[in-house]
Amino acid sequence: MLELVKTVKIQGAATQCYVALHPQVKGISGEYFMDSNKAKASYHAQDAELAKKLWDFSLSMNNLP
């Protein structure tokens, strides 16, 4: 079990590191990546109204205008 947790922790930042450092994706912006591959974001991730609600909620939780 401990080995599984260790593997998950190591792989947890793999996609972020890939997108930040790999020359193959240099200059790509505004895309969604999953498992180090470009992917289609979920319906909810593309919902502008839901994004605004989340943004407003986040601001209110941090006492920001």
PDB file of N, CA, C and O in Angstrom:
ATOM      1  N   MET A   1       0.825  -1.198   0.000  1.00  0.00           N
ATOM      2  CA  MET A   1       0.000   0.000   0.000  1.00  0.00           C
ATOM      3  C   MET A   1       0.870   1.264   0.000  1.00  0.00           C
ATOM      4  O   MET A   1       0.584   2.214  -0.728  1.00  0.00           O
ATOM      5  N   LEU A   2       1.917   1.272   0.806  1.00  0.00           N
ATOM      6  CA  LEU A   2       2.791   2.432   0.880  1.00  0.00           C
ATOM      7  C   LEU A   2       3.446   2.716  -0.466  1.00  0.00           C
ATOM      8  O   LEU A   2       3.645   3.875  -0.829  1.00  0.00           O
ATOM      9  N   GLU A   3       3.780   1.667  -1.203  1.00  0.00           N
ATOM     10  CA  GLU A   3       4.379   1.845  -2.537  1.00  0.00           C
ATOM     11  C   GLU A   3       3.397   2.518  -3.491  1.00  0.00           C
ATOM     12  O   GLU A   3       3.796   3.363  -4.293  1.00  0.00           O
ATOM     13  N   LEU A   4       2.121   2.155  -3.412  1.00  0.00           N
ATOM     14  CA  LEU A   4       1.095   2.770  -4.247  1.00  0.00           C
ATOM     15  C   LEU A   4       0.981   4.257  -3.947  1.00  0.00           C
ATOM     16  O   LEU A   4       0.903   5.066  -4.871  1.00  0.00           O
ATOM     17  N   VAL A   5       0.969   4.627  -2.686  1.00  0.00           N
ATOM     18  CA  VAL A   5       0.882   6.036  -2.299  1.00  0.00           C
ATOM     19  C   VAL A   5       2.101   6.790  -2.816  1.00  0.00           C
ATOM     20  O   VAL A   5       1.964   7.901  -3.329  1.00  0.00           O
ATOM     21  N   LYS A   6       3.272   6.215  -2.691  1.00  0.00           N
ATOM     22  CA  LYS A   6       4.496   6.850  -3.174  1.00  0.00           C
ATOM     23  C   LYS A   6       4.423   7.084  -4.681  1.00  0.00           C
ATOM     24  O   LYS A   6       4.788   8.157  -5.161  1.00  0.00           O
ATOM     25  N   THR A   7       3.952   6.085  -5.428  1.00  0.00           N
ATOM     26  CA  THR A   7       3.835   6.207  -6.882  1.00  0.00           C
ATOM     27  C   THR A   7       2.847   7.311  -7.254  1.00  0.00           C
ATOM     28  O   THR A   7       3.112   8.112  -8.150  1.00  0.00           O
ATOM     29  N   VAL A   8       1.729   7.349  -6.575  1.00  0.00           N
ATOM     30  CA  VAL A   8       0.717   8.379  -6.860  1.00  0.00           C
ATOM     31  C   VAL A   8       1.290   9.760  -6.579  1.00  0.00           C
ATOM     32  O   VAL A   8       1.063  10.683  -7.361  1.00  0.00           O
ATOM     33  N   LYS A   9       2.026   9.928  -5.485  1.00  0.00           N
ATOM     34  CA  LYS A   9       2.610  11.227  -5.161  1.00  0.00           C
ATOM     35  C   LYS A   9       3.624  11.650  -6.225  1.00  0.00           C
ATOM     36  O   LYS A   9       3.665  12.818  -6.610  1.00  0.00           O
ATOM     37  N   ILE A  10       4.427  10.723  -6.694  1.00  0.00           N
ATOM     38  CA  ILE A  10       5.428  11.040  -7.720  1.00  0.00           C
ATOM     39  C   ILE A  10       4.743  11.422  -9.019  1.00  0.00           C
ATOM     40  O   ILE A  10       5.152  12.379  -9.677  1.00  0.00           O
ATOM     41  N   GLN A  11       3.712  10.691  -9.395  1.00  0.00           N
ATOM     42  CA  GLN A  11       3.010  10.954 -10.644  1.00  0.00           C
ATOM     43  C   GLN A  11       2.080  12.158 -10.540  1.00  0.00           C
ATOM     44  O   GLN A  11       1.641  12.692 -11.558  1.00  0.00           O
ATOM     45  N   GLY A  12       1.781  12.583  -9.332  1.00  0.00           N
ATOM     46  CA  GLY A  12       0.817  13.653  -9.125  1.00  0.00           C
ATOM     47  C   GLY A  12       1.153  14.949  -9.831  1.00  0.00           C
ATOM     48  O   GLY A  12       0.246  15.654 -10.272  1.00  0.00           O
ATOM     49  N   ALA A  13       2.418  15.282  -9.951  1.00  0.00           N
ATOM     50  CA  ALA A  13       2.822  16.533 -10.589  1.00  0.00           C
ATOM     51  C   ALA A  13       3.409  16.303 -11.978  1.00  0.00           C
ATOM     52  O   ALA A  13       3.940  17.234 -12.584  1.00  0.00           O
ATOM     53  N   ALA A  14       3.323  15.092 -12.482  1.00  0.00           N
ATOM     54  CA  ALA A  14       3.955  14.767 -13.769  1.00  0.00           C
ATOM     55  C   ALA A  14       3.419  15.646 -14.903  1.00  0.00           C
ATOM     56  O   ALA A  14       4.197  16.178 -15.695  1.00  0.00           O
ATOM     57  N   THR A  15       2.118  15.796 -14.981  1.00  0.00           N
ATOM     58  CA  THR A  15       1.541  16.585 -16.082  1.00  0.00           C
ATOM     59  C   THR A  15       1.927  18.053 -15.961  1.00  0.00           C
ATOM     60  O   THR A  15       2.264  18.684 -16.963  1.00  0.00           O
ATOM     61  N   GLN A  16       1.883  18.607 -14.751  1.00  0.00           N
ATOM     62  CA  GLN A  16       2.262  20.007 -14.556  1.00  0.00           C
ATOM     63  C   GLN A  16       3.721  20.225 -14.941  1.00  0.00           C
ATOM     64  O   GLN A  16       4.056  21.217 -15.590  1.00  0.00           O
ATOM     65  N   CYS A  17       4.577  19.307 -14.546  1.00  0.00           N
ATOM     66  CA  CYS A  17       6.004  19.420 -14.902  1.00  0.00           C
ATOM     67  C   CYS A  17       6.196  19.299 -16.407  1.00  0.00           C
ATOM     68  O   CYS A  17       6.983  20.041 -16.995  1.00  0.00           O
ATOM     69  N   TYR A  18       5.487  18.374 -17.029  1.00  0.00           N
ATOM     70  CA  TYR A  18       5.582  18.191 -18.476  1.00  0.00           C
ATOM     71  C   TYR A  18       5.199  19.478 -19.204  1.00  0.00           C
ATOM     72  O   TYR A  18       5.929  19.949 -20.076  1.00  0.00           O
ATOM     73  N   VAL A  19       4.060  20.035 -18.841  1.00  0.00           N
ATOM     74  CA  VAL A  19       3.577  21.249 -19.511  1.00  0.00           C
ATOM     75  C   VAL A  19       4.515  22.429 -19.260  1.00  0.00           C
ATOM     76  O   VAL A  19       4.711  23.261 -20.146  1.00  0.00           O
ATOM     77  N   ALA A  20       5.086  22.507 -18.080  1.00  0.00           N
ATOM     78  CA  ALA A  20       5.963  23.625 -17.740  1.00  0.00           C
ATOM     79  C   ALA A  20       7.338  23.520 -18.390  1.00  0.00           C
ATOM     80  O   ALA A  20       7.958  24.542 -18.680  1.00  0.00           O
ATOM     81  N   LEU A  21       7.823  22.305 -18.622  1.00  0.00           N
ATOM     82  CA  LEU A  21       9.227  22.141 -19.004  1.00  0.00           C
ATOM     83  C   LEU A  21       9.498  21.512 -20.368  1.00  0.00           C
ATOM     84  O   LEU A  21      10.571  21.729 -20.932  1.00  0.00           O
ATOM     85  N   HIS A  22       8.573  20.753 -20.904  1.00  0.00           N
ATOM     86  CA  HIS A  22       8.869  20.002 -22.125  1.00  0.00           C
ATOM     87  C   HIS A  22       8.832  20.906 -23.357  1.00  0.00           C
ATOM     88  O   HIS A  22       7.871  21.650 -23.550  1.00  0.00           O
ATOM     89  N   PRO A  23       9.870  20.846 -24.190  1.00  0.00           N
ATOM     90  CA  PRO A  23       9.910  21.702 -25.384  1.00  0.00           C
ATOM     91  C   PRO A  23       8.794  21.399 -26.385  1.00  0.00           C
ATOM     92  O   PRO A  23       8.446  22.255 -27.198  1.00  0.00           O
ATOM     93  N   GLN A  24       8.237  20.206 -26.336  1.00  0.00           N
ATOM     94  CA  GLN A  24       7.178  19.825 -27.276  1.00  0.00           C
ATOM     95  C   GLN A  24       5.907  20.662 -27.092  1.00  0.00           C
ATOM     96  O   GLN A  24       5.120  20.808 -28.028  1.00  0.00           O
ATOM     97  N   VAL A  25       5.707  21.205 -25.900  1.00  0.00           N
ATOM     98  CA  VAL A  25       4.505  22.005 -25.651  1.00  0.00           C
ATOM     99  C   VAL A  25       4.818  23.492 -25.457  1.00  0.00           C
ATOM    100  O   VAL A  25       3.966  24.258 -25.005  1.00  0.00           O
ATOM    101  N   LYS A  26       6.021  23.884 -25.795  1.00  0.00           N
ATOM    102  CA  LYS A  26       6.406  25.289 -25.675  1.00  0.00           C
ATOM    103  C   LYS A  26       5.480  26.149 -26.547  1.00  0.00           C
ATOM    104  O   LYS A  26       5.248  25.843 -27.716  1.00  0.00           O
ATOM    105  N   GLY A  27       4.969  27.207 -25.966  1.00  0.00           N
ATOM    106  CA  GLY A  27       4.101  28.123 -26.695  1.00  0.00           C
ATOM    107  C   GLY A  27       2.638  27.732 -26.693  1.00  0.00           C
ATOM    108  O   GLY A  27       1.803  28.503 -27.165  1.00  0.00           O
ATOM    109  N   ILE A  28       2.300  26.562 -26.180  1.00  0.00           N
ATOM    110  CA  ILE A  28       0.896  26.149 -26.106  1.00  0.00           C
ATOM    111  C   ILE A  28       0.295  26.769 -24.854  1.00  0.00           C
ATOM    112  O   ILE A  28       0.853  26.653 -23.763  1.00  0.00           O
ATOM    113  N   SER A  29      -0.839  27.424 -25.017  1.00  0.00           N
ATOM    114  CA  SER A  29      -1.493  28.092 -23.899  1.00  0.00           C
ATOM    115  C   SER A  29      -2.998  27.887 -23.999  1.00  0.00           C
ATOM    116  O   SER A  29      -3.550  27.775 -25.094  1.00  0.00           O
ATOM    117  N   GLY A  30      -3.646  27.840 -22.860  1.00  0.00           N
ATOM    118  CA  GLY A  30      -5.104  27.752 -22.838  1.00  0.00           C
ATOM    119  C   GLY A  30      -5.644  26.368 -23.123  1.00  0.00           C
ATOM    120  O   GLY A  30      -6.838  26.222 -23.384  1.00  0.00           O
ATOM    121  N   GLU A  31      -4.810  25.356 -23.082  1.00  0.00           N
ATOM    122  CA  GLU A  31      -5.255  23.988 -23.338  1.00  0.00           C
ATOM    123  C   GLU A  31      -5.343  23.219 -22.030  1.00  0.00           C
ATOM    124  O   GLU A  31      -4.728  23.601 -21.034  1.00  0.00           O
ATOM    125  N   TYR A  32      -6.098  22.150 -22.035  1.00  0.00           N
ATOM    126  CA  TYR A  32      -6.244  21.273 -20.878  1.00  0.00           C
ATOM    127  C   TYR A  32      -5.398  20.032 -21.124  1.00  0.00           C
ATOM    128  O   TYR A  32      -5.435  19.450 -22.209  1.00  0.00           O
ATOM    129  N   PHE A  33      -4.641  19.633 -20.116  1.00  0.00           N
ATOM    130  CA  PHE A  33      -3.799  18.443 -20.218  1.00  0.00           C
ATOM    131  C   PHE A  33      -4.167  17.459 -19.115  1.00  0.00           C
ATOM    132  O   PHE A  33      -4.486  17.847 -17.992  1.00  0.00           O
ATOM    133  N   MET A  34      -4.115  16.174 -19.463  1.00  0.00           N
ATOM    134  CA  MET A  34      -4.356  15.106 -18.510  1.00  0.00           C
ATOM    135  C   MET A  34      -3.401  13.970 -18.836  1.00  0.00           C
ATOM    136  O   MET A  34      -3.291  13.571 -19.995  1.00  0.00           O
ATOM    137  N   ASP A  35      -2.712  13.446 -17.837  1.00  0.00           N
ATOM    138  CA  ASP A  35      -1.728  12.374 -18.030  1.00  0.00           C
ATOM    139  C   ASP A  35      -0.704  12.747 -19.102  1.00  0.00           C
ATOM    140  O   ASP A  35      -0.345  11.926 -19.946  1.00  0.00           O
ATOM    141  N   SER A  36      -0.242  13.990 -19.055  1.00  0.00           N
ATOM    142  CA  SER A  36       0.775  14.525 -19.970  1.00  0.00           C
ATOM    143  C   SER A  36       0.345  14.530 -21.430  1.00  0.00           C
ATOM    144  O   SER A  36       1.187  14.492 -22.327  1.00  0.00           O
ATOM    145  N   ASN A  37      -0.949  14.577 -21.671  1.00  0.00           N
ATOM    146  CA  ASN A  37      -1.483  14.654 -23.035  1.00  0.00           C
ATOM    147  C   ASN A  37      -2.560  15.727 -23.084  1.00  0.00           C
ATOM    148  O   ASN A  37      -3.277  15.954 -22.109  1.00  0.00           O
ATOM    149  N   LYS A  38      -2.661  16.383 -24.236  1.00  0.00           N
ATOM    150  CA  LYS A  38      -3.736  17.347 -24.427  1.00  0.00           C
ATOM    151  C   LYS A  38      -5.051  16.576 -24.413  1.00  0.00           C
ATOM    152  O   LYS A  38      -5.162  15.519 -25.034  1.00  0.00           O
ATOM    153  N   ALA A  39      -6.040  17.103 -23.708  1.00  0.00           N
ATOM    154  CA  ALA A  39      -7.324  16.418 -23.574  1.00  0.00           C
ATOM    155  C   ALA A  39      -8.455  17.437 -23.621  1.00  0.00           C
ATOM    156  O   ALA A  39      -8.235  18.644 -23.513  1.00  0.00           O
ATOM    157  N   LYS A  40      -9.647  16.930 -23.781  1.00  0.00           N
ATOM    158  CA  LYS A  40     -10.831  17.790 -23.773  1.00  0.00           C
ATOM    159  C   LYS A  40     -11.296  17.947 -22.328  1.00  0.00           C
ATOM    160  O   LYS A  40     -11.486  16.962 -21.615  1.00  0.00           O
ATOM    161  N   ALA A  41     -11.474  19.179 -21.914  1.00  0.00           N
ATOM    162  CA  ALA A  41     -11.951  19.461 -20.556  1.00  0.00           C
ATOM    163  C   ALA A  41     -13.403  19.007 -20.417  1.00  0.00           C
ATOM    164  O   ALA A  41     -14.139  18.947 -21.402  1.00  0.00           O
ATOM    165  N   SER A  42     -13.800  18.695 -19.212  1.00  0.00           N
ATOM    166  CA  SER A  42     -15.171  18.257 -18.961  1.00  0.00           C
ATOM    167  C   SER A  42     -16.166  19.388 -19.253  1.00  0.00           C
ATOM    168  O   SER A  42     -15.793  20.553 -19.384  1.00  0.00           O
ATOM    169  N   TYR A  43     -17.412  19.010 -19.348  1.00  0.00           N
ATOM    170  CA  TYR A  43     -18.482  19.985 -19.573  1.00  0.00           C
ATOM    171  C   TYR A  43     -18.458  21.059 -18.492  1.00  0.00           C
ATOM    172  O   TYR A  43     -18.578  22.248 -18.790  1.00  0.00           O
ATOM    173  N   HIS A  44     -18.305  20.644 -17.246  1.00  0.00           N
ATOM    174  CA  HIS A  44     -18.313  21.592 -16.131  1.00  0.00           C
ATOM    175  C   HIS A  44     -17.124  22.551 -16.196  1.00  0.00           C
ATOM    176  O   HIS A  44     -17.245  23.714 -15.813  1.00  0.00           O
ATOM    177  N   ALA A  45     -16.004  22.082 -16.667  1.00  0.00           N
ATOM    178  CA  ALA A  45     -14.817  22.940 -16.770  1.00  0.00           C
ATOM    179  C   ALA A  45     -14.989  24.005 -17.846  1.00  0.00           C
ATOM    180  O   ALA A  45     -14.282  25.013 -17.834  1.00  0.00           O
ATOM    181  N   GLN A  46     -15.904  23.801 -18.760  1.00  0.00           N
ATOM    182  CA  GLN A  46     -16.145  24.752 -19.848  1.00  0.00           C
ATOM    183  C   GLN A  46     -17.341  25.673 -19.577  1.00  0.00           C
ATOM    184  O   GLN A  46     -17.680  26.510 -20.414  1.00  0.00           O
ATOM    185  N   ASP A  47     -17.968  25.525 -18.431  1.00  0.00           N
ATOM    186  CA  ASP A  47     -19.166  26.274 -18.077  1.00  0.00           C
ATOM    187  C   ASP A  47     -18.771  27.649 -17.505  1.00  0.00           C
ATOM    188  O   ASP A  47     -18.335  27.744 -16.358  1.00  0.00           O
ATOM    189  N   ALA A  48     -18.926  28.693 -18.301  1.00  0.00           N
ATOM    190  CA  ALA A  48     -18.521  30.045 -17.907  1.00  0.00           C
ATOM    191  C   ALA A  48     -19.320  30.555 -16.704  1.00  0.00           C
ATOM    192  O   ALA A  48     -18.764  31.231 -15.838  1.00  0.00           O
ATOM    193  N   GLU A  49     -20.602  30.242 -16.644  1.00  0.00           N
ATOM    194  CA  GLU A  49     -21.436  30.684 -15.519  1.00  0.00           C
ATOM    195  C   GLU A  49     -20.973  30.016 -14.216  1.00  0.00           C
ATOM    196  O   GLU A  49     -20.880  30.670 -13.177  1.00  0.00           O
ATOM    197  N   LEU A  50     -20.691  28.737 -14.278  1.00  0.00           N
ATOM    198  CA  LEU A  50     -20.192  28.022 -13.108  1.00  0.00           C
ATOM    199  C   LEU A  50     -18.822  28.557 -12.688  1.00  0.00           C
ATOM    200  O   LEU A  50     -18.541  28.665 -11.495  1.00  0.00           O
ATOM    201  N   ALA A  51     -17.975  28.890 -13.653  1.00  0.00           N
ATOM    202  CA  ALA A  51     -16.661  29.462 -13.349  1.00  0.00           C
ATOM    203  C   ALA A  51     -16.805  30.790 -12.616  1.00  0.00           C
ATOM    204  O   ALA A  51     -16.063  31.064 -11.673  1.00  0.00           O
ATOM    205  N   LYS A  52     -17.756  31.614 -13.045  1.00  0.00           N
ATOM    206  CA  LYS A  52     -17.975  32.905 -12.373  1.00  0.00           C
ATOM    207  C   LYS A  52     -18.462  32.694 -10.944  1.00  0.00           C
ATOM    208  O   LYS A  52     -18.027  33.393 -10.028  1.00  0.00           O
ATOM    209  N   LYS A  53     -19.363  31.731 -10.751  1.00  0.00           N
ATOM    210  CA  LYS A  53     -19.849  31.442  -9.400  1.00  0.00           C
ATOM    211  C   LYS A  53     -18.701  30.984  -8.500  1.00  0.00           C
ATOM    212  O   LYS A  53     -18.601  31.410  -7.349  1.00  0.00           O
ATOM    213  N   LEU A  54     -17.848  30.127  -9.022  1.00  0.00           N
ATOM    214  CA  LEU A  54     -16.698  29.654  -8.256  1.00  0.00           C
ATOM    215  C   LEU A  54     -15.752  30.808  -7.932  1.00  0.00           C
ATOM    216  O   LEU A  54     -15.255  30.915  -6.811  1.00  0.00           O
ATOM    217  N   TRP A  55     -15.508  31.665  -8.915  1.00  0.00           N
ATOM    218  CA  TRP A  55     -14.633  32.821  -8.707  1.00  0.00           C
ATOM    219  C   TRP A  55     -15.201  33.735  -7.617  1.00  0.00           C
ATOM    220  O   TRP A  55     -14.488  34.134  -6.696  1.00  0.00           O
ATOM    221  N   ASP A  56     -16.480  34.058  -7.731  1.00  0.00           N
ATOM    222  CA  ASP A  56     -17.118  34.934  -6.746  1.00  0.00           C
ATOM    223  C   ASP A  56     -17.094  34.297  -5.355  1.00  0.00           C
ATOM    224  O   ASP A  56     -16.837  34.984  -4.366  1.00  0.00           O
ATOM    225  N   PHE A  57     -17.358  33.006  -5.274  1.00  0.00           N
ATOM    226  CA  PHE A  57     -17.311  32.305  -3.990  1.00  0.00           C
ATOM    227  C   PHE A  57     -15.903  32.350  -3.404  1.00  0.00           C
ATOM    228  O   PHE A  57     -15.734  32.584  -2.207  1.00  0.00           O
ATOM    229  N   SER A  58     -14.894  32.127  -4.244  1.00  0.00           N
ATOM    230  CA  SER A  58     -13.503  32.169  -3.782  1.00  0.00           C
ATOM    231  C   SER A  58     -13.136  33.544  -3.235  1.00  0.00           C
ATOM    232  O   SER A  58     -12.466  33.661  -2.208  1.00  0.00           O
ATOM    233  N   LEU A  59     -13.586  34.578  -3.937  1.00  0.00           N
ATOM    234  CA  LEU A  59     -13.317  35.939  -3.459  1.00  0.00           C
ATOM    235  C   LEU A  59     -13.987  36.175  -2.097  1.00  0.00           C
ATOM    236  O   LEU A  59     -13.379  36.749  -1.194  1.00  0.00           O
ATOM    237  N   SER A  60     -15.228  35.733  -1.959  1.00  0.00           N
ATOM    238  CA  SER A  60     -15.942  35.947  -0.702  1.00  0.00           C
ATOM    239  C   SER A  60     -15.298  35.174   0.441  1.00  0.00           C
ATOM    240  O   SER A  60     -15.290  35.660   1.572  1.00  0.00           O
ATOM    241  N   MET A  61     -14.764  34.002   0.186  1.00  0.00           N
ATOM    242  CA  MET A  61     -14.110  33.195   1.221  1.00  0.00           C
ATOM    243  C   MET A  61     -12.807  33.817   1.672  1.00  0.00           C
ATOM    244  O   MET A  61     -12.330  33.541   2.773  1.00  0.00           O
ATOM    245  N   ASN A  62     -12.231  34.652   0.833  1.00  0.00           N
ATOM    246  CA  ASN A  62     -10.970  35.316   1.167  1.00  0.00           C
ATOM    247  C   ASN A  62     -11.154  36.790   1.506  1.00  0.00           C
ATOM    248  O   ASN A  62     -10.186  37.547   1.576  1.00  0.00           O
ATOM    249  N   ASN A  63     -12.410  37.189   1.715  1.00  0.00           N
ATOM    250  CA  ASN A  63     -12.735  38.573   2.062  1.00  0.00           C
ATOM    251  C   ASN A  63     -12.177  39.577   1.058  1.00  0.00           C
ATOM    252  O   ASN A  63     -11.646  40.622   1.434  1.00  0.00           O
ATOM    253  N   LEU A  64     -12.306  39.244  -0.224  1.00  0.00           N
ATOM    254  CA  LEU A  64     -11.854  40.146  -1.284  1.00  0.00           C
ATOM    255  C   LEU A  64     -13.078  40.699  -2.028  1.00  0.00           C
ATOM    256  O   LEU A  64     -14.108  40.028  -2.104  1.00  0.00           O
ATOM    257  N   PRO A  65     -12.972  41.900  -2.567  1.00  0.00           N
ATOM    258  CA  PRO A  65     -14.125  42.499  -3.265  1.00  0.00           C
ATOM    259  C   PRO A  65     -14.441  41.809  -4.572  1.00  0.00           C
ATOM    260  O   PRO A  65     -15.380  42.200  -5.266  1.00  0.00           O
TER     261      PRO A  65
END
